[in-house]
Amino acid sequence: MTNLRWVLADKLQNLGWMMVTAESCTGGLIAGACTDLPGSSVWFERGFVTYSNAAKTELLGVPAALIAAHGAVSEPVARAMAEGAVRHAPAQVAVAVTGVAGPTGGSPEKPVGTVWFGWHVAGHTDAECVHFAGDRAAVRAAAVAHALTGMEARLPPTRKGPPTAQGHVPPKGFS
């Protein structure tokens, strides 16, 4: 995943864009994965940890009625989280995650491992639901990887090549 983060960082820098995260079930792990990279302040603006419904409403502006109507783990809420993150930060792109990491909290409609993702890139928001297997740690780790992979895939191509083509070499210990 480290190489993915370098590619994401490079693309965002080439675009001159900043990224923000809005996280529920991952509890800040996506922001942590981004800020593990040296120099991330050039492309990573901030992360919102909005674990409670109240936090989603207060920090991101997700309407309480939307949460009540669809549940926190839903497409409309994931989309609203991503859009709210961009509205509340000087950033051009956002990824939002809301899900059921387990071991409790699941239901027949939304079993443990259900995670909704929202990405806001270049004025467009889309969402995706993925069902991950495993324990809480596995679900959260898979969600972090999927969130970053999804963000990188949604960014427009840049004129420059991949990081290695530009002479950008990750620091020792990163690959």
N, C-alpha and C positions, 0 to 999 in steps of 0.2 A: 504493500500500500504506500510505502514511502515514495517510490517512483511516481505513482499517481499524484501524490501531493505536490511533488516538484513540477510535474507537467501542468497541474491546475494552477499553481503559483505562477509559472512562466506565462501561461495564457492570460491570466488576469493582469499581470504586469504589462504584457504587450498591448492589451486592450486599454490599459489605464483605468481599470475598474477595481472597485472595492467590493468585498464579499461580507455578508452578515449571515449569522445563523439564528434560527428560532427552534429551540429544542425542548421537547417534553421527555419522552422515554429515554433519550440518550443523555439527558442531564448535563450537557456541556461537553460531551466527549468529541463531538465534531469540531467544536471550537478548539478544544485541546489538541486534537490531531493536527489542525491547521497551525496553531501557534507553537507546536513542537519544532517547526522549521525555523531556522534562523532567518531573520529578515522578513518575517511574515507581516510585520506592521505596514509594509508597502502595499499589500493587497488584501489583508484581513482587517476589517474595521471593528467588529464587535460580535459578541454572541449573547443572545437572550436565552436564559434558561427559564422556561415558562411551564413548569411541571403541573401547577394547579390550573384549574379553569379560570380562577380569578386573575392569575398572572397573565394568562393569554388575553384576557379582556383588558386589564390595566396597562400592560406593557406593550401589547401589539395592536390593541383596538379590535380584537376579535369580538363581534357582538355576542353577548351572553345568550341571546335568543337563538343564534346560529348553533351554539354549543348545545343548548337545550333541545333543539329540534333534531340534530344529527348525531350528537355525542361528540366528545373530544377527539375520539379516534375515527375520523371521517374525512372524506375528500374535501367537503366545503371548509372544514376547519383547517386542514393542511394548507389549502390554497390561501385562506385568510391570514394564516400565520406568516406565510412567505411574503404576501403583499404588505402585511403590517410591519414586518421587519424592515423592508425597504423604505416604507413611509417614516419609520422612526429612527433611521440611521442614514448617514451620508454614504450610501452604498448603491451600486447599480444592480447587484445580483444577491439573491438570498436562497437558502435552502431551509426548509422547515421539516420537522419530523415529529409525529405524534403516533403513539402506538401502545401496545400491551406487551411489555417485556417479560412479565411473569415474575414469580411462578403463579401469582394470583391475579385476579382482575379480568380474566377472560370470560367470554360468554359464547353461546353457540353461534351467534352472529359475528362476533369478534374474538376468536380464540387467541390464547397466548401465542405470540409470534406475529400477530397482525400489526403491520406498520404502514402508515400513510406518509408519503413524502410529497412535499410541495416545492417546486422550483420556480423562482421568478427571475427571468433573464430577458433583458432588452425589451421590457414592457409587456412580456408575455408570461403568463403563469400556467403551469400544468402540474398534474398530480398523478401519482401512481401508488397502488397498494401492493405490498409484497407480504407474503407469509413466510417467516423464517422459522426453522426448526432449532431446537436446542434449549439450553437453560437461559436464564436471564443474561448472563455475560455473553453468551453466543449470539443471542438476538440483538443485543446492543452493539456488539462488534460488527455484526453483519450490516446493521442499519447504518453505522458510520461509513463503512466501505461503500455501501450502495448510494448513500447521500453524496459522497464525494465523486464517485464514478458518474452519477447522474448529472452533477453540476458540470463536470469536465465535458461530458458528451453534449450538453446543451449550449455551451459557449460557442460563439461563432469562431470560425477558423481565423488564425492570425497570419500575417504575412511571413512571419519568421517560422523557422522549422522547430523541431522538438528541442528541448533543452540541450542535449548533447551536440546538436548541430550548431548551436550558438556558442559553444565553448563553456556552457554553464555546467559545472560539475558539482554535484551535491557534496557537502562537507564529508570528511572522513567519518565512517560509521553509518552513513545513509546510503541506501541503494535503491 
